[in-house]
Amino acid sequence: MQFVQEWAQTAELSTNQDDDDAGVDKSSPQEEMITTSTHHFGDGDDAFSVTIIESMKEEYGLFVWPCSIILAEYVWQQRSRFSGANVIELGAGTSLPGIVAAKVGADVTLTDDSNRPEVLANMRRECELNSVTCKVLGLTWGVWDEPIFTLCPNIILGADVLYETSAFDDLFATVAFLLQNSPSSVFITAYHNRSGHHLIEFLMVKWGLKCMKLLDGFSFMPADKASGLSGNIQLVEIILDNDKLS
C-alpha cells in the first residue's frame, strides 16, 4: 500500500480588465494551485486507487488532510463491514473516505455545507473521476432542512469534522438526529486531539452519545502511509447511549 502525492497540474487564474474600461478597478493576476493526489488501497486482486482533486485554497475544504487518509484506510481495512451498508459522510470535502466506501460496495451519500456550492461541485467531479455513483447533498449541521429527514444511515463518517469548536454543538446535534433515525447505526470519525477534548465529552453527554471504540489513528496504518502523516490523531466510534435516552 502506498500513498502517493502527485502534482498533476498548476492552473493560473488571471483576471484581466481592459485599460479603457471606466470605473472598474484592475485586478492583479491571482494564482491558484490545483493538484491531484492518488491514494492506493490493497495489493491483491481487489486493490484499487482513488484520485482526488485538491486546491491549495484551504478555505475551500478541498485538501486531503491526514484525518481523511486515516479514516479512508480504516474503511478499507473494515471493507466487509461497509459492503452493502448505507453510508453518509459529513463535511466530506474531498470525500476520500466516502469514495473508498463506495469502492468497497457501500451506498454512499456525500454531504457538505449547503452554503459551499464549489465544494459540492467538486465532490461530483471526484465521483465521476473515480467511476463511483454517490449521492451528493448539501447538509448544514444544526439546520433541519427536508433532505436530512430522508437519511437513514448504517454508518456515518466524518474526517476532521471536530475542527472548529464553535461548530461542535451543531455537529453533534446532527449526528444524534441521524443516529436516532437509525438506532443501530454508528458515527466513525478521525480527528486531531486538540484542546476541545473536554468540550467533545460534554457534548456527547448532552446529546445522549457514547464512545464505543477509541483507537490511536496510527495504530492500524501501514508504515509507508503513516510515514507521511503527523499529528495526534484518534479514531473513535460513537453510538447512542440508550441508557441516557431511556
Secondary structure, DSSP 8 states (H G I E B T S, - for coil): --EEEE----EEE-----TT-TT------EEE-EEEEEEEE-SSTT-EEEEEEEES-GGGT-S--HHHHHHHHHHHHTHHHHTT-EEEEET-TT-HHHHHHHHTT-EEEEEE-TT-HHHHHHHHHHHHHTT---EEEE--TT---GGGGG---SEEEEES----GGGHHHHHHHHHHHHHHSTT-EEEEEEE--TTHHHHHHHHHHTTEEEEEEEETTTTS-HHHHTT--S-EEEEEEEE-HHHH-
